[in-house]
Amino acid sequence: MIDISLNNIRVNYGFKDVLKNISFDINKGEVISIIGSNGCGKTTLLNIISGSELPTSGTVSRRKGCNIGYLNQMITTNKDLTVKELLYSSFDNIKDIEERLHKYEEKMTKYSGKELDKIIVKYTNLQNEYINIGGYEINEKIGKIVKGFKIDKLLDLKYNNLSGGEKRKVTFASIMLKNPDILLLDEPTNHLDIDTLNWLEDYLKSYKGTIILVSHDRYFLDKISNKIILIENGSINIFNGNYTKFVNDNEQRLMLEFKDYKDQQKQIKAMKESIKRLKEYGRLANPGGESFFKRAASIQKRLDKLVELDKPKQISLIPLEFNMDNRSGKEVLTIKDLNIRYDNKIIFSNVNINIKYKDKVCLIGSNGSGKSTLIKEIINGNDNIKLGTNINIGYIPQEITFTSDSTIYDEARKYYIGEESHLRSALFKFLFDKSVMNKKTSKLSGGEKVRLKLFCLMQQNINFLILDEPTNHIDIDTRELLEEALNEFNGTILFVSHDRYFIDKVAKS
């Protein structure tokens, strides 16, 4: 059964097509992941599917009667309710049935005979409806969701007083409680710790409805997806299977496309050479060279009709040479009997850590467990924290900031030693071409900030990298580039991350 069908969808914001000629069906029960680089149109496609945005042209058909739950990236809901009240509001229809059942129960005490029989029939039918929609399991269902999202301590708080991350989790929970036929999820793993992610994966794998999601969490995509839609240059390619299968299938696709492209380029070159040669023969055979010119014109017509293939996208790799003239000593970081307390709350008690040269260590834990606090203590200094000899720290925080009025080029120039032409070439390898060289750092995307910060650190003889959630807000391509750079880094790394795929790739000792 088809839940949603898209036919020749085009979206244009006035300067170019963001999406073009998009057509596909979404079948009931599918778990579809939409992937692609930042800005490629993933959220736009979700908006089109949900109906919150209309395409420039094309049509969207939705199965009659199906309801949609949509978790946006940006939470703008304004609810003057407690979290508990908001969650229970997901069952307004059930509350309505409960009230009607109570009214029938009252009537049963007042009537008899045929009138009572009629009331009992209506009551029984309504009670069956109540049972079918899970009326008797409300508390159990809410308890399961509350525990899974770890929002039990928020129940009595006003929704409007929550942090952005807390609002997102509560909103997500309220959507899940409504049990929509179609779930649209834009970055559902944001602000979730590893335990919650594991729970969410299991929950979604057993979900009876259809799920369409956008996520940069490759482990998450691998666990729940059965179809991948890749957006590139406004068009889509569809792959059956999970993320791992997509990676393999897409690599094969790119290899075949590149082979077809090279074969066609050889054909075009051969045809152009034939045209040139035949024309030359025609001039040399004059008079009598008309047949050569006709054959050349015939080949030219075939060449003109040929639809030239686009060169397949090839991801540029970041150069991986960290400038590290001086390595650190064997002992890089020693933490002994560290205790941290804020406002009578114990953050850490008797913490002991020893990190050695070339270790690549990940700090994991639930949200609020103190991971970022520990990073800050290491950066700022503490009597119980000792750095080894010859340590030069490079730090990438969760929120990367640069001088607001600087450009990409200006920021890079501060750290790069060499000629201007070489700097521009080096930045180009970090995916900064001349069109963005003068872009203000205050306007950079998450991926651009990480790439620029990493470029600057690479120029500074860093031998101990400390990273706090470095994969936040960056697309899959940039994550892979970052993983490659960190795996080639010849020093020591300490990082915080909830990205299990990233952790598996980088952490080692």
C-alpha positions as CSV (number, residue, x, y, z in Angstrom):
1,M,0.0,0.0,0.0
2,I,1.3,3.4,-0.9
3,D,1.2,6.1,1.8
4,I,2.7,9.0,-0.1
5,S,3.5,9.5,-3.8
6,L,5.7,12.3,-5.2
7,N,5.5,13.1,-8.9
8,N,7.9,15.4,-10.7
9,I,8.5,17.6,-7.7
10,R,10.5,20.8,-8.4
11,V,11.5,23.4,-5.8
12,N,13.0,26.7,-6.8
13,Y,13.7,29.7,-4.6
14,G,14.4,32.1,-7.3
15,F,18.0,31.4,-8.4
16,K,18.2,27.7,-9.0
17,D,16.3,24.5,-8.5
18,V,16.9,23.1,-5.0
19,L,15.0,19.9,-6.1
20,K,14.2,18.9,-9.6
21,N,12.2,16.1,-11.2
22,I,11.8,14.2,-7.9
23,S,9.5,11.2,-8.2
24,F,9.1,8.2,-5.8
25,D,6.6,6.3,-3.8
26,I,6.6,5.8,0.0
27,N,5.1,2.4,0.9
28,K,3.4,1.6,4.2
29,G,5.9,0.3,6.8
30,E,9.1,1.5,5.0
31,V,11.9,3.2,7.0
32,I,13.4,5.7,4.5
33,S,16.5,7.7,5.3
34,I,17.2,10.9,3.3
35,I,20.9,11.7,3.1
36,G,23.1,14.3,1.4
37,S,25.4,17.2,2.1
38,N,24.2,20.2,4.2
39,G,22.0,22.5,2.1
40,C,21.2,19.8,-0.6
41,G,17.4,20.0,0.2
42,K,16.8,17.2,2.7
43,T,14.7,19.3,5.1
44,T,12.9,20.9,2.1
45,L,11.9,17.4,0.9
46,L,10.6,16.5,4.3
47,N,8.6,19.8,4.3
48,I,7.1,18.9,0.9
49,I,6.2,15.4,2.1
50,S,4.5,16.8,5.3
51,G,2.6,19.4,3.3
52,S,4.1,22.3,5.3
53,E,5.7,23.6,2.1
54,L,4.4,23.5,-1.4
55,P,6.6,22.6,-4.4
56,T,7.2,25.0,-7.2
57,S,5.7,22.4,-9.5
58,G,4.7,18.7,-9.3
59,T,2.2,16.9,-7.1
60,V,2.2,15.1,-3.8
61,S,-0.5,12.5,-3.1
62,R,-1.2,11.2,0.5
63,R,-3.2,8.2,1.4
64,K,-6.7,9.2,2.5
65,G,-7.1,9.2,6.3
66,C,-3.4,8.7,7.2
67,N,-2.0,11.1,9.8
68,I,1.5,12.6,10.0
69,G,3.7,13.4,12.9
70,Y,6.6,15.7,12.1
71,L,9.6,16.4,14.3
72,N,11.2,19.6,12.9
73,Q,14.8,20.5,13.4
74,M,13.7,23.9,14.9
75,I,11.3,23.6,17.8
76,T,9.1,26.7,17.9
77,T,6.1,25.4,19.9
78,N,4.8,27.7,22.6
79,K,2.9,25.7,25.2
80,D,2.0,27.2,28.6
81,L,1.6,23.7,30.0
82,T,3.7,21.4,32.2
83,V,5.5,18.6,30.4
84,K,3.0,16.1,32.0
85,E,0.0,18.1,30.7
86,L,1.6,18.3,27.3
87,L,2.2,14.6,27.1
88,Y,-1.3,13.7,28.2
89,S,-2.7,16.2,25.6
90,S,-1.6,13.7,23.0
91,F,-4.6,11.6,24.1
92,D,-7.3,14.3,23.9
93,N,-9.4,11.9,21.7
94,I,-9.2,9.2,24.4
95,K,-10.1,11.7,27.1
96,D,-13.2,12.6,25.0
97,I,-14.2,9.0,24.8
98,E,-13.6,8.6,28.6
99,E,-16.0,11.5,29.3
100,R,-18.7,10.0,27.0
101,L,-18.3,6.6,28.7
102,H,-18.8,8.2,32.1
103,K,-22.0,9.9,30.8
104,Y,-23.3,6.5,29.6
105,E,-22.4,5.0,33.0
106,E,-24.5,7.7,34.7
107,K,-27.4,7.1,32.4
108,M,-27.3,3.4,33.1
109,T,-28.3,4.1,36.7
110,K,-31.3,6.2,35.6
111,Y,-32.9,4.0,32.9
112,S,-34.2,0.5,32.6
113,G,-35.8,-1.8,30.0
114,K,-35.4,-1.1,26.3
115,E,-33.8,2.4,27.0
116,L,-31.2,0.7,29.2
117,D,-30.5,-1.9,26.5
118,K,-29.9,0.9,23.9
119,I,-27.5,2.6,26.3
120,I,-25.6,-0.6,27.0
121,V,-25.2,-1.2,23.2
122,K,-23.8,2.3,22.7
123,Y,-21.6,2.0,25.8
124,T,-20.2,-1.4,24.6
125,N,-19.5,-0.1,21.1
126,L,-17.7,3.0,22.5
127,Q,-15.8,0.8,25.0
128,N,-14.6,-1.4,22.2
129,E,-13.3,1.7,20.4
130,Y,-11.6,2.8,23.6
131,I,-9.9,-0.5,23.9
132,N,-8.8,-0.6,20.2
133,I,-7.1,2.8,20.5
134,G,-5.3,1.8,23.7
135,G,-7.3,3.7,26.2
136,Y,-6.5,1.4,29.1
137,E,-2.8,1.5,28.4
138,I,-2.3,5.3,28.5
139,N,-0.3,5.5,31.7
140,E,1.8,2.5,30.7
141,K,2.5,4.0,27.3
142,I,3.4,7.4,28.6
143,G,5.6,5.8,31.3
144,K,7.5,3.9,28.6
145,I,8.2,6.9,26.5
146,V,9.1,9.1,29.5
147,K,11.6,6.5,30.7
148,G,13.0,6.0,27.2
149,F,13.6,9.7,26.6
150,K,14.8,10.3,30.2
151,I,12.4,13.1,30.8
152,D,10.9,11.9,34.1
153,K,12.5,14.8,36.0
154,L,10.9,17.3,33.7
155,L,7.3,16.3,34.1
156,D,6.3,19.0,36.6
157,L,8.2,21.8,34.8
158,K,6.7,24.3,32.4
159,Y,7.4,23.4,28.8
160,N,8.2,27.1,28.0
161,N,11.0,27.1,30.7
162,L,12.9,24.1,29.2
163,S,16.2,24.3,27.3
164,G,16.2,23.8,23.6
165,G,17.4,20.3,23.9
166,E,14.8,19.4,26.6
167,K,12.0,21.0,24.5
168,R,13.0,18.9,21.5
169,K,13.0,15.6,23.5
170,V,9.6,16.4,25.0
171,T,8.2,17.4,21.6
172,F,9.6,14.2,20.1
173,A,8.0,12.2,23.0
174,S,4.6,13.8,22.4
175,I,4.7,13.0,18.7
176,M,5.6,9.4,19.4
177,L,2.7,9.1,21.9
178,K,0.2,10.0,19.1
179,N,1.4,7.0,17.2
180,P,1.0,8.6,13.7
181,D,0.7,6.5,10.6
182,I,3.7,8.4,9.1
183,L,6.6,9.7,11.2
184,L,8.8,12.4,9.7
185,L,11.9,13.0,11.7
186,D,14.5,15.7,11.0
187,E,17.7,14.9,12.9
188,P,15.9,12.8,15.6
189,T,19.2,11.8,17.3
190,N,20.2,15.4,18.3
191,H,20.5,15.9,22.1
192,L,20.2,12.1,22.8
193,D,22.8,10.2,24.7
194,I,23.9,6.7,23.7
195,D,21.5,4.9,26.1
196,T,18.6,6.9,24.7
197,L,19.7,6.2,21.1
198,N,19.8,2.5,21.7
199,W,16.3,2.6,23.2
200,L,15.0,4.8,20.3
201,E,16.4,2.4,17.7
202,D,14.6,-0.6,19.3
203,Y,11.4,1.4,19.6
204,L,11.5,2.6,15.9
205,K,12.4,-0.9,14.7
206,S,9.2,-2.2,16.1
207,Y,7.1,0.8,15.0
208,K,4.1,-0.2,12.9
209,G,3.9,2.9,10.8
210,T,6.0,4.5,8.1
211,I,9.1,6.4,9.0
212,I,11.0,9.0,6.8
213,L,14.0,10.6,8.5
214,V,17.0,12.8,7.9
215,S,20.0,12.1,10.0
216,H,23.8,12.3,10.0
217,D,24.1,9.5,12.5
218,R,25.4,6.6,10.3
219,Y,25.1,4.0,13.1
220,F,21.4,5.0,13.6
221,L,20.8,4.8,9.8
222,D,22.4,1.4,9.7
223,K,20.2,0.1,12.5
224,I,16.7,1.1,11.3
225,S,16.7,2.0,7.6
226,N,15.5,-0.3,4.8
227,K,15.8,2.3,2.1
228,I,18.2,5.2,1.5
229,I,17.5,8.3,-0.7
230,L,20.6,10.2,-1.7
231,I,20.1,13.8,-2.8
232,E,22.9,15.2,-5.1
233,N,22.6,18.3,-7.2
234,G,18.8,18.5,-6.7
235,S,18.2,14.9,-8.0
236,I,17.9,11.7,-6.1
237,N,19.2,8.1,-6.2
238,I,17.3,5.4,-4.4
239,F,19.0,2.4,-2.7
240,N,17.3,-0.5,-1.0
241,G,18.9,-1.6,2.3
242,N,20.6,0.0,5.3
243,Y,23.5,2.5,5.3
244,T,26.3,-0.1,5.0
245,K,24.6,-1.6,1.9
246,F,24.2,2.0,0.6
247,V,27.9,2.7,1.0
248,N,28.8,-0.4,-1.0
249,D,26.1,0.1,-3.7
250,N,26.9,3.8,-4.1
251,E,30.6,3.1,-4.5
252,Q,29.7,0.6,-7.3
253,R,27.4,3.1,-8.9
254,L,30.0,5.9,-8.9
255,M,32.5,3.5,-10.4
256,L,30.1,2.5,-13.2
257,E,29.1,6.2,-13.8
258,F,32.8,7.2,-13.9
259,K,33.5,4.4,-16.4
260,D,30.5,5.5,-18.6
261,Y,31.7,9.1,-18.4
262,K,35.3,8.1,-19.4
263,D,34.0,5.9,-22.2
264,Q,31.8,8.7,-23.5
265,Q,34.6,11.2,-23.3
266,K,36.8,8.8,-25.4
267,Q,34.0,8.5,-27.9
268,I,33.5,12.3,-28.1
269,K,37.3,12.8,-28.5
270,A,37.4,10.1,-31.3
271,M,34.4,11.7,-33.1
272,K,36.0,15.2,-32.9
273,E,39.3,13.8,-34.3
274,S,37.4,12.0,-37.1
275,I,35.6,15.2,-38.0
276,K,38.9,17.2,-38.0
277,R,40.7,14.5,-40.1
278,L,37.8,14.1,-42.6
279,K,37.7,17.9,-43.1
280,E,41.5,17.9,-43.7
281,Y,41.1,15.1,-46.2
282,G,38.3,17.1,-47.9
283,R,40.6,20.1,-48.3
284,L,43.5,18.0,-49.6
285,A,41.3,16.2,-52.1
286,N,39.9,19.4,-53.6
287,P,38.3,19.1,-56.0
288,G,36.4,15.9,-55.2
289,G,36.5,16.2,-51.4
290,E,32.7,16.7,-51.0
291,S,32.3,13.1,-49.7
292,F,34.7,13.8,-46.9
293,F,32.9,16.9,-45.8
294,K,29.6,15.0,-45.9
295,R,30.9,12.3,-43.7
296,A,32.3,14.9,-41.3
297,A,28.9,16.7,-41.2
298,S,27.2,13.4,-40.5
299,I,29.5,12.7,-37.6
300,Q,29.0,16.3,-36.3
301,K,25.2,15.7,-36.3
302,R,25.6,12.6,-34.2
303,L,27.9,14.5,-31.9
304,D,25.4,17.4,-31.6
305,K,22.6,15.0,-30.6
306,L,24.8,13.2,-28.0
307,V,23.7,14.0,-24.4
308,E,26.9,14.5,-22.6
309,L,27.2,12.9,-19.2
310,D,28.1,14.9,-16.1
311,K,31.3,14.0,-14.5
312,P,30.5,12.0,-11.4
313,K,31.0,13.8,-8.1
314,Q,34.3,12.9,-6.4
315,I,34.8,13.9,-2.8
316,S,37.9,15.9,-2.2
317,L,40.0,14.6,0.7
318,I,41.5,16.9,3.3
319,P,45.3,16.8,3.3
320,L,46.2,15.0,6.4
321,E,49.7,16.4,7.2
322,F,49.5,17.9,10.7
323,N,52.6,20.0,11.3
324,M,54.0,18.3,14.4
325,D,57.7,19.0,14.8
326,N,57.8,18.1,18.5
327,R,56.1,15.1,19.9
328,S,54.9,15.0,23.5
329,G,56.4,12.8,26.2
330,K,55.0,9.3,26.9
331,E,52.7,10.5,29.7
332,V,50.2,13.0,28.2
333,L,47.5,13.5,30.8
334,T,47.2,12.3,34.4
335,I,44.1,12.9,36.5
336,K,44.3,11.8,40.1
337,D,41.6,11.8,42.7
338,L,39.6,14.6,41.0
339,N,36.5,15.9,42.7
340,I,34.2,18.6,41.2
341,R,31.1,20.0,42.9
342,Y,28.8,22.8,41.8
343,D,26.1,24.2,44.1
344,N,26.3,21.2,46.4
345,K,25.9,18.8,43.5
346,I,28.7,16.3,43.0
347,I,29.8,16.2,39.3
348,F,32.9,14.0,39.8
349,S,34.1,12.0,42.7
350,N,37.6,10.5,42.9
351,V,38.2,10.5,39.1
352,N,41.5,8.9,37.9
353,I,42.6,8.9,34.3
354,N,45.9,8.2,32.6
355,I,46.3,9.0,28.9
356,K,49.6,8.2,27.0
357,Y,51.2,9.3,23.8
358,K,49.1,8.3,20.7
359,D,46.1,7.1,22.7
360,K,42.8,8.1,21.1
361,V,40.3,8.2,23.9
362,C,36.6,8.9,23.9
363,L,34.6,10.2,26.9
364,I,31.1,8.8,26.8
365,G,28.2,9.2,29.2
366,S,24.6,10.4,29.5
367,N,23.7,14.1,29.0
368,G,24.6,16.1,32.1
369,S,27.1,13.6,33.4
370,G,29.9,16.1,33.2
371,K,31.9,15.3,30.1
372,S,32.2,18.9,28.9
373,T,32.9,20.0,32.4
374,L,35.9,17.6,32.6
375,I,37.2,18.9,29.2
376,K,37.0,22.5,30.5
377,E,38.9,21.5,33.7
378,I,41.7,20.0,31.5
379,I,41.8,23.1,29.3
380,N,41.6,25.7,32.2
381,G,43.8,23.8,34.7
382,N,43.3,22.0,38.0
383,D,45.6,21.0,40.8
384,N,44.6,17.3,40.3
385,I,45.2,17.4,36.6
386,K,48.7,17.1,35.3
387,L,49.9,17.5,31.6
388,G,53.0,15.7,30.5
389,T,56.1,17.3,29.0
390,N,56.1,19.2,25.7
391,I,52.3,19.2,25.4
392,N,50.7,21.6,22.8
393,I,46.9,21.4,23.0
394,G,44.5,22.0,20.1
395,Y,40.9,22.4,21.2
396,I,37.7,22.1,19.2
397,P,34.8,23.1,21.4
398,Q,31.1,22.3,20.9
399,E,30.4,25.8,19.8
400,I,33.2,27.0,17.5
401,T,33.6,30.8,17.3
402,F,35.9,33.0,15.3
403,T,36.4,36.8,15.1
404,S,33.0,37.9,13.8
405,D,34.3,40.3,11.2
406,S,37.0,38.0,9.8
407,T,36.8,36.0,6.6
408,I,37.7,32.4,6.0
409,Y,40.9,33.7,4.3
410,D,41.7,36.1,7.1
411,E,41.3,33.5,9.8
412,A,43.5,31.0,7.9
413,R,46.2,33.6,7.2
414,K,46.8,34.0,11.0
415,Y,48.2,30.5,11.2
416,Y,49.5,29.7,7.8
417,I,53.2,30.2,7.1
418,G,53.8,30.4,3.4
419,E,52.9,32.3,0.2
420,E,49.4,33.5,-0.5
421,S,49.0,31.3,-3.6
422,H,49.9,28.3,-1.5
423,L,47.4,29.2,1.2
424,R,44.6,29.5,-1.3
425,S,45.6,26.1,-2.7
426,A,45.6,24.5,0.8
427,L,42.2,26.0,1.6
428,F,40.8,24.6,-1.6
429,K,41.8,21.1,-0.5
430,F,39.8,21.8,2.6
431,L,36.8,22.4,0.3
432,F,37.0,26.2,0.5
433,D,37.1,27.4,-3.1
434,K,37.5,31.0,-4.3
435,S,33.7,31.6,-4.2
436,V,33.6,31.3,-0.3
437,M,37.1,32.6,0.5
438,N,35.7,36.0,1.6
439,K,32.7,34.5,3.5
440,K,32.5,35.9,7.0
441,T,33.2,33.3,9.7
442,S,30.1,34.4,11.6
443,K,28.0,33.0,8.6
444,L,29.7,29.6,8.4
445,S,27.8,26.4,8.6
446,G,28.7,23.7,11.2
447,G,30.7,21.8,8.7
448,E,32.6,24.8,7.5
449,K,33.5,25.8,11.0
450,V,34.9,22.4,11.8
451,R,36.9,22.3,8.6
452,L,38.3,25.8,9.1
453,K,39.1,25.1,12.8
454,L,40.9,21.9,11.8
455,F,42.9,23.7,9.1
456,C,44.1,26.3,11.6
457,L,45.0,23.6,14.2
458,M,47.0,21.7,11.6
459,Q,49.3,24.7,11.2
460,Q,50.2,25.0,14.9
461,N,52.3,21.9,15.8
462,I,49.5,20.4,17.9
463,N,50.3,17.1,19.6
464,F,47.3,16.7,21.9
465,L,43.9,17.2,20.3
466,I,40.8,17.7,22.5
467,L,37.4,17.7,20.8
468,D,34.0,18.3,22.4
469,E,31.3,16.8,20.2
470,P,33.1,17.6,17.0
471,T,30.5,15.9,14.8
472,N,27.6,18.1,15.9
473,H,25.8,19.9,13.0
474,I,28.1,18.5,10.3
475,D,27.1,16.3,7.4
476,I,28.3,12.8,6.6
477,D,30.9,13.8,4.1
478,T,32.6,16.2,6.6
479,R,32.4,13.5,9.3
480,E,34.3,11.1,7.1
481,L,36.9,13.7,6.3
482,L,37.3,14.4,10.0
483,E,37.7,10.7,10.7
484,E,40.3,10.4,8.1
485,A,42.3,13.3,9.4
486,L,42.1,12.1,13.0
487,N,43.2,8.5,12.1
488,E,46.3,10.0,10.4
489,F,47.1,12.3,13.3
490,N,50.3,11.2,14.9
491,G,49.6,12.6,18.3
492,T,47.1,12.0,21.2
493,I,43.4,12.6,21.1
494,L,40.7,13.0,23.8
495,F,37.2,13.5,22.5
496,V,33.6,13.6,23.6
497,S,31.0,12.1,21.2
498,H,27.6,10.4,21.0
499,D,28.3,9.4,17.4
500,R,28.8,5.7,17.7
501,Y,30.1,5.3,14.1
502,F,32.6,8.1,14.7
503,I,33.7,6.6,18.0
504,D,34.3,3.2,16.4
505,K,36.4,4.8,13.7
506,V,38.5,7.0,15.9
507,A,38.9,5.6,19.4
508,K,41.8,3.3,20.0
509,S,44.7,3.0,22.5
